[in-house]
Amino acid sequence: MNTAGQRRGEDPYPSYFDLLSDLHRRLQPRTYLEIGVHEGDSMSLVGQTTRILGVDPEPRIAEMDHPDWTVVAERSESLFREHDVPALLGGPLDLAFVDGLHLFEVALADVLALERLAHPGSVVLVHDVLPMNAETSGRERTTVFWSGDVWKVVVALRRHRRDLSVTTLDVGPTGMAVITGFGSRSGGDPGGGADYEPWFEEVVSDLLPADYQDLLAMGLTEALGVVPGTPDSLERCLADRGELSLPGPDRRARPAPRP
């Protein structure tokens, strides 16, 4: 099998890990924030020159072969409200990956909080937005594999934030949303998040009862903006971005807090 760097543009990524690896190679971000680090599998794909900040209430990672990383053992809401996230990152946010609690209102609040840290070149990824079936996409976990109702984040943003570019790449096992177009609302209080969006409570109330059958009725392409999970699709998602952040101050390696 070809590596991500050698894969032809029309060849699908085998999994979202391959997409993540290729995106890190393409962007070489200076800063990266991951929500829901678990055992650190996706964090291990980050390049050595990128400053990593992870957050997870119960992280299962004690060591990592990387010179500059920190994991905060809290919920993402606490991270944004109680910590100086720009200081922990060492600069503006270049790339973020949302893979935390699989409830759409939580993931949507995470995206809005990340926007306060973003700049025109920033990219935010949201995992688990293309559900397999009704059983694995419910709000309550009843199966071993569970994507929850995170797909509603894409529906909400495509309806209410048309200034953003929100595209779903059909990559295994349950899709990846690529969000770009930040800048106009960035730079404020990083703890603001959903508090800055007057439509947040209304859209949560509106979409809360929706289920997998409702998604099928909406139409995957229209509701989620689904495109093939290929390097060519990813390149098109990145085409209209601005430049990544300017180099920040020297960032020294910091030990990760123990869970």
C-alpha positions as CSV (number, residue, x, y, z in Angstrom):
1,M,0.0,0.0,0.0
2,N,1.2,3.5,-0.8
3,T,2.0,5.8,2.1
4,A,-0.1,9.0,2.6
5,G,2.6,11.0,1.0
6,Q,2.7,8.8,-2.1
7,R,-1.0,8.1,-2.5
8,R,-2.6,9.3,-5.7
9,G,-5.1,12.2,-5.3
10,E,-8.1,10.0,-6.2
11,D,-7.2,7.1,-4.0
12,P,-9.4,7.0,-0.9
13,Y,-7.8,7.2,2.5
14,P,-8.0,3.8,4.2
15,S,-9.0,5.4,7.5
16,Y,-9.3,8.7,9.2
17,F,-5.8,8.1,10.7
18,D,-4.4,8.2,7.2
19,L,-6.2,11.5,6.5
20,L,-4.9,13.0,9.7
21,S,-1.3,11.9,8.9
22,D,-1.6,13.4,5.4
23,L,-3.0,16.7,6.8
24,H,-0.2,17.1,9.3
25,R,2.3,16.5,6.4
26,R,0.6,19.1,4.2
27,L,0.1,21.8,6.8
28,Q,3.0,21.3,9.2
29,P,1.0,23.3,11.8
30,R,2.8,25.2,14.5
31,T,0.0,24.5,17.0
32,Y,-2.4,21.6,17.3
33,L,-5.2,21.1,19.8
34,E,-6.9,17.7,20.2
35,I,-10.1,17.2,22.2
36,G,-10.5,13.5,23.3
37,V,-7.0,12.1,23.3
38,H,-7.8,8.7,24.8
39,E,-4.6,6.6,24.3
40,G,-2.8,9.2,22.1
41,D,-3.1,7.2,18.8
42,S,-4.0,10.3,16.7
43,M,-1.6,12.5,18.6
44,S,1.3,10.2,17.6
45,L,0.8,11.4,14.0
46,V,1.8,14.9,14.8
47,G,5.1,16.2,13.5
48,Q,8.0,17.0,15.8
49,T,7.9,20.7,15.2
50,T,4.3,21.1,16.2
51,R,3.2,22.2,19.7
52,I,0.6,19.8,20.9
53,L,-2.2,20.5,23.5
54,G,-4.6,17.7,24.3
55,V,-7.6,17.6,26.6
56,D,-9.4,14.6,28.0
57,P,-11.1,14.0,31.4
58,E,-9.6,10.5,31.6
59,P,-6.5,10.4,29.3
60,R,-4.7,7.1,29.0
61,I,-1.4,8.4,27.8
62,A,1.7,8.7,30.0
63,E,4.6,8.9,27.5
64,M,4.9,10.2,24.0
65,D,7.8,10.4,21.5
66,H,7.4,14.1,20.9
67,P,9.4,17.1,22.3
68,D,6.5,19.5,23.0
69,W,3.2,18.3,24.3
70,T,0.8,18.7,27.2
71,V,-2.4,16.9,28.1
72,V,-4.9,18.5,30.4
73,A,-7.0,16.0,32.3
74,E,-10.2,17.9,32.3
75,R,-13.3,18.3,30.1
76,S,-13.0,20.6,27.2
77,E,-15.4,23.1,28.6
78,S,-13.1,23.5,31.7
79,L,-10.1,23.9,29.5
80,F,-11.6,26.8,27.5
81,R,-13.1,28.5,30.6
82,E,-10.4,28.0,33.2
83,H,-7.1,28.0,31.3
84,D,-5.1,30.4,29.2
85,V,-5.3,28.2,26.1
86,P,-3.3,30.5,23.8
87,A,-0.5,30.4,26.4
88,L,-0.6,26.6,26.5
89,L,-0.5,26.5,22.8
90,G,2.2,29.1,22.5
91,G,0.4,31.0,19.7
92,P,-2.8,31.0,17.6
93,L,-4.5,27.7,16.7
94,D,-3.4,26.2,13.4
95,L,-5.1,22.8,13.5
96,A,-7.6,21.2,15.9
97,F,-9.3,17.8,16.1
98,V,-12.6,17.3,17.9
99,D,-13.1,13.7,19.0
100,G,-14.5,14.0,22.5
101,L,-17.9,13.2,24.0
102,H,-20.1,12.0,21.2
103,L,-23.0,14.3,21.8
104,F,-23.6,17.0,19.2
105,E,-24.2,20.0,21.6
106,V,-20.9,19.3,23.3
107,A,-19.0,19.0,20.0
108,L,-20.7,22.1,18.6
109,A,-19.7,24.1,21.7
110,D,-16.1,22.8,21.2
111,V,-16.0,24.0,17.6
112,L,-17.3,27.5,18.6
113,A,-14.8,27.7,21.4
114,L,-12.0,26.7,19.0
115,E,-13.1,29.5,16.7
116,R,-12.1,32.1,19.3
117,L,-8.5,30.8,19.0
118,A,-8.5,30.6,15.2
119,H,-7.2,32.7,12.3
120,P,-7.9,32.6,8.6
121,G,-5.5,29.7,8.0
122,S,-6.9,27.5,10.8
123,V,-8.4,24.1,10.1
124,V,-10.8,22.3,12.5
125,L,-11.7,18.7,12.1
126,V,-14.7,16.9,13.7
127,H,-14.7,13.1,13.8
128,D,-17.7,10.8,13.6
129,V,-20.0,13.0,11.5
130,L,-21.0,10.3,8.9
131,P,-22.9,7.6,10.9
132,M,-23.1,4.0,9.9
133,N,-26.6,3.2,11.1
134,A,-29.3,4.0,13.6
135,E,-27.9,1.7,16.3
136,T,-24.5,3.3,16.5
137,S,-25.7,6.9,16.1
138,G,-28.1,7.3,19.0
139,R,-27.5,9.7,21.9
140,E,-27.3,6.8,24.3
141,R,-24.5,4.2,23.8
142,T,-26.0,0.7,23.2
143,T,-23.2,-0.8,21.0
144,V,-19.5,-1.4,21.3
145,F,-18.8,1.0,18.5
146,W,-20.6,4.3,18.9
147,S,-20.4,7.6,16.9
148,G,-23.3,9.3,18.7
149,D,-25.2,12.2,17.1
150,V,-22.1,14.3,16.3
151,W,-23.4,14.5,12.7
152,K,-25.8,17.3,13.8
153,V,-22.8,19.6,14.3
154,V,-22.3,19.7,10.5
155,V,-26.1,20.2,9.9
156,A,-26.1,23.1,12.4
157,L,-23.0,24.8,11.0
158,R,-24.1,24.5,7.4
159,R,-27.4,26.0,8.3
160,H,-26.3,28.8,10.6
161,R,-22.7,29.5,9.7
162,R,-22.6,29.9,6.0
163,D,-19.5,32.1,6.4
164,L,-17.6,28.9,7.2
165,S,-16.8,26.1,4.8
166,V,-18.0,22.8,6.2
167,T,-17.3,19.6,4.2
168,T,-17.7,15.9,5.2
169,L,-15.0,13.6,3.8
170,D,-16.3,10.0,3.5
171,V,-13.4,8.3,5.3
172,G,-13.7,5.2,7.5
173,P,-15.1,4.4,9.7
174,T,-17.5,7.4,10.3
175,G,-16.4,10.4,8.3
176,M,-14.5,13.6,9.1
177,A,-15.7,17.1,8.8
178,V,-13.2,19.7,7.6
179,I,-14.0,23.3,8.7
180,T,-12.2,26.3,7.3
181,G,-13.0,30.0,6.7
182,F,-12.3,31.3,10.2
183,G,-11.2,34.8,11.0
184,S,-14.1,37.2,11.1
185,R,-15.1,36.2,14.7
186,S,-11.8,35.0,16.0
187,G,-9.6,36.6,18.6
188,G,-12.1,37.1,21.4
189,D,-12.6,35.4,24.7
190,P,-11.5,31.8,24.1
191,G,-14.0,30.6,26.8
192,G,-16.9,32.3,25.0
193,G,-17.8,29.5,22.5
194,A,-21.5,28.9,22.3
195,D,-22.2,32.0,24.5
196,Y,-21.4,34.2,21.5
197,E,-23.9,32.4,19.2
198,P,-27.6,33.6,19.8
199,W,-28.8,30.6,17.7
200,F,-27.0,27.9,19.8
201,E,-29.8,27.0,22.3
202,E,-32.4,27.2,19.5
203,V,-30.6,24.9,17.2
204,V,-29.8,22.4,20.0
205,S,-33.4,22.3,20.9
206,D,-34.4,21.9,17.3
207,L,-32.0,19.1,16.4
208,L,-32.0,17.2,19.7
209,P,-34.9,14.9,18.7
210,A,-33.5,14.2,15.2
211,D,-32.3,10.7,14.5
212,Y,-30.6,8.6,11.8
213,Q,-33.8,8.3,9.8
214,D,-34.2,12.1,9.8
215,L,-30.7,12.4,8.5
216,L,-31.5,10.0,5.6
217,A,-34.6,12.1,4.9
218,M,-32.5,15.3,4.7
219,G,-30.1,13.6,2.3
220,L,-26.5,13.0,3.2
221,T,-25.0,15.2,0.4
222,E,-27.2,18.2,1.1
223,A,-27.2,17.9,4.9
224,L,-23.6,17.0,5.5
225,G,-21.8,18.1,2.3
226,V,-20.4,14.6,1.8
227,V,-17.5,14.2,-0.7
228,P,-15.1,11.3,-1.4
229,G,-12.5,10.7,1.3
230,T,-9.5,11.4,-1.0
231,P,-6.5,13.6,-1.0
232,D,-8.0,15.6,-3.9
233,S,-11.1,16.3,-1.8
234,L,-9.0,17.4,1.1
235,E,-6.9,19.7,-1.1
236,R,-10.1,21.3,-2.3
237,C,-11.2,21.9,1.3
238,L,-7.9,23.6,2.0
239,A,-7.7,25.6,-1.2
240,D,-9.3,28.8,0.1
241,R,-7.6,29.0,3.5
242,G,-5.3,31.8,4.5
243,E,-1.8,31.3,5.7
244,L,-1.0,29.5,8.9
245,S,0.0,31.5,11.9
246,L,3.3,33.4,12.0
247,P,6.0,31.9,14.1
248,G,5.4,32.5,17.8
249,P,7.9,32.6,20.7
250,D,10.2,29.8,21.3
251,R,8.2,26.8,22.7
252,R,10.0,24.6,25.1
253,A,9.1,21.0,25.8
254,R,6.8,20.6,28.8
255,P,6.0,17.4,30.7
256,A,2.4,16.2,30.4
257,P,0.4,16.2,33.6
258,R,-0.4,12.8,34.9
259,P,-4.1,11.8,34.7
